[in-house]
Amino acid sequence: MQEAVNLFGSIVYAALSALIAIISVYIGLMAFTRLTRNIDEVAELKRGNVAVGVTLAAVAVVIGLVTLKAIPIITTEFLSGRIVSAVVLAVIQLGTNILIAVFTQFVIIGIFNELTRRKGLNQFEELRSNNIAIGVGLAGIILMVGLILQPASEMVTDAVTSMLRAVIG
């Protein structure tokens, strides 16, 4: 009997993890594309722009990195029957972590663009021109920042979880 419960819990955990991941990446990429008004990422992807695709892939990976710790906490709450707590945790934790990730990436890309513009290189124009070197370079910077942000996002997740558990009970 316990094996069946474990199997059910594992299936629910996997399904919730997939759902949370999909929602997180969707929200994060939508927020990122709204912040980068200089580029219509969807149009560029339709044109086969590899540079933009690589950059967006890096943003998606970073969103995964910063939301990783929240997923088991949310699914454990859900599997324990604390549905309201799971939903509140999901909204606040994922919202906070995605906001931190997207905003930080936007600031870093803006700073990098300003530094390269001084040398006569506009990374947004280069991305639109499918400059793969720029796309890979931006992806590397985005991933590096995400790796640095990941422990900080875990701290935010732990703090938010503690505060919400104190309030919700």
Secondary structure by P-SEA (a helix, b strand, c coil): caaaaaaaaaaaaaaaaaaaaaaaaaaaaaaaaaaacccaaaaaaaaccaaaaaaaaaaaaaaaaaaccaaaaaaaaaaacaaaaaaaaaaaaaaaaaaaaaaaaaaaaaaaaaaaaaacccaaaaaaacaaaaaaaaaaaaaaaaaaaaaaaaaaaaaaaaaaaaaac
